[in-house]
């Protein structure tokens, strides 16, 4: 009888211990990791692969040559404005500011800068007008690829892919797409 009580007690302790750990881990995942991780990606993970669309035209005579440095004069994201950028690529295209709802179901993004002509499905070569509804092929941010977007504005310009270290600290951002020529100044 004492052996049965002992084993029953031991089984309860082991069983309760397992439940406690599982519940704690599930709570940590649900409460802390999921929203915070998604926010961190949306806010801080702006490095890219460096791949560009095959039909994107390299700029013949860009103001900022590949390998040169420039000051970022825009604040698309926290820590950009005032940071020193290294130019990784320069391309002639049309840059669009767009508004879209991410395919992940996240909150609508207004006036996102920039998606280029070659990152819009079936865009062709003609500049698209504000108000045009398009499908985004770019994958700059989580939930962007495949989203339906509305063109807010269009600008024929040279766009740059850049590397920079945020002025707010943190990891270096590599192959960030895109900044326009007007958003940079001489170093």
C-alpha positions in Angstrom: 0.0 0.0 0.0 2.8 2.4 0.9 4.5 1.7 -2.5 1.3 2.5 -4.3 0.9 5.8 -2.5 4.5 6.6 -3.1 4.3 5.9 -6.8 1.0 7.8 -7.1 2.5 10.8 -5.3 5.6 10.6 -7.6 3.4 10.4 -10.7 1.4 13.5 -9.6 4.6 15.5 -9.0 6.0 14.5 -12.4 2.7 15.1 -14.1 2.2 18.6 -12.5 5.8 19.5 -13.2 5.3 18.7 -16.9 2.1 20.8 -17.1 3.8 23.7 -15.3 6.6 23.9 -17.8 4.4 23.5 -20.8 2.0 26.2 -19.7 4.8 28.6 -18.8 6.5 28.1 -22.2 3.2 28.5 -24.1 2.5 31.7 -22.2 5.9 33.1 -23.0 5.5 32.3 -26.7 2.0 33.6 -27.0 2.4 36.7 -24.9 6.0 37.8 -25.5 7.6 36.3 -28.6 4.8 36.5 -31.3 3.9 40.2 -31.2 7.3 41.4 -30.2 9.1 39.4 -32.9 6.7 40.6 -35.5 7.1 44.2 -34.4 10.9 43.9 -34.4 10.9 42.5 -37.9 8.7 45.3 -39.2 10.7 48.0 -37.4 14.3 46.8 -37.4 15.0 44.1 -40.0 15.6 46.0 -43.2 18.5 44.1 -44.7 17.9 42.5 -48.0 19.4 39.8 -50.1 21.0 42.2 -52.7 19.1 40.5 -55.5 17.4 42.8 -58.0 15.0 42.2 -60.8 16.7 40.8 -63.9 15.3 43.6 -66.1 16.4 46.5 -63.8 18.6 48.9 -65.6 21.9 49.8 -63.9 22.3 53.6 -63.9 25.0 54.8 -66.4 26.0 58.0 -64.7 24.6 58.1 -61.1 25.2 61.0 -58.8 26.5 58.5 -56.2 28.7 55.8 -57.6 28.7 52.2 -56.3 31.2 52.1 -53.4 30.9 55.8 -52.6 29.4 57.2 -49.4 26.5 59.6 -48.9 24.4 60.9 -46.0 20.8 59.7 -45.7 18.4 62.6 -45.6 15.2 60.6 -45.2 13.6 58.7 -42.3 11.7 55.8 -43.8 12.7 53.9 -40.7 14.1 54.8 -37.3 17.8 55.5 -37.4 18.1 56.3 -41.1 18.2 60.1 -41.2 21.8 61.3 -40.8 23.3 57.8 -41.1 26.2 57.4 -43.5 25.3 55.1 -46.4 27.6 53.1 -48.6 26.2 52.8 -52.1 25.8 49.1 -53.1 23.8 49.7 -56.4 22.4 52.5 -58.5 19.5 51.9 -61.0 17.4 54.1 -63.3 13.6 53.3 -62.9 10.4 54.7 -61.7 10.0 54.7 -57.9 6.5 54.4 -56.3 5.1 55.3 -52.9 2.3 52.8 -52.2 -0.3 52.0 -49.7 -1.2 48.3 -49.0 -2.5 45.8 -46.5 0.1 43.1 -45.8 -0.9 39.6 -46.8 -0.2 38.6 -43.2 -3.3 40.5 -42.2 -1.3 43.2 -40.3 -2.3 46.8 -40.2 -2.5 48.7 -43.5 0.8 50.5 -44.5 0.3 54.0 -45.8 2.7 55.8 -48.3 5.5 53.1 -48.2 8.6 54.4 -50.0 9.8 52.8 -52.3 8.7 50.0 -54.6 10.1 50.2 -58.2 8.5 49.6 -61.6 10.2 46.2 -61.9 8.8 45.0 -58.5 5.1 45.5 -59.6 3.4 42.6 -61.3 2.7 43.2 -65.0 3.7 46.8 -64.7 5.1 47.0 -68.2 7.3 50.0 -69.1 4.8 52.9 -68.8 4.7 54.9 -65.6 1.7 54.0 -63.5 -0.7 56.8 -62.4 -1.6 57.5 -58.7 -4.7 55.6 -57.8 -3.8 52.6 -59.9 -4.3 49.2 -58.1 -1.3 46.8 -58.5 0.1 43.6 -57.1 3.4 43.9 -55.3 6.2 41.5 -56.1 8.8 43.1 -53.8 9.5 41.4 -50.5 11.1 44.3 -48.6 8.8 43.9 -45.6 7.0 40.9 -44.1 3.7 40.5 -45.9 4.5 42.8 -48.8 4.9 40.2 -51.5 1.6 39.4 -53.2 -0.2 42.3 -51.5 -2.7 44.5 -53.5 -1.5 48.1 -53.4 -2.6 51.5 -54.5 -0.1 53.8 -56.2 0.2 57.0 -54.1 2.9 58.7 -56.2 5.4 58.0 -59.0 8.8 59.5 -59.6 11.2 58.7 -62.5 14.6 58.7 -60.8 17.8 56.9 -59.8 17.2 54.5 -56.9 20.0 53.3 -54.7 20.5 50.1 -52.7 22.5 51.0 -49.6 24.3 49.7 -46.5 24.2 51.7 -43.3 24.4 51.6 -39.6 21.4 53.2 -37.9 22.1 56.3 -35.9 20.1 54.7 -33.1 22.6 51.9 -32.8 22.0 48.3 -33.6 23.2 46.0 -36.4 24.3 47.2 -39.8 21.6 47.2 -42.4 22.8 45.7 -45.7 21.3 45.9 -49.2 18.5 48.2 -48.1 16.0 48.8 -51.0 15.4 51.7 -51.9 16.4 55.4 -51.4 16.1 58.0 -54.2 18.7 60.4 -55.3 16.8 63.2 -53.6 17.0 61.4 -50.3 20.8 61.4 -50.2 23.4 64.2 -49.9 27.2 64.3 -50.4 29.2 63.0 -47.5 
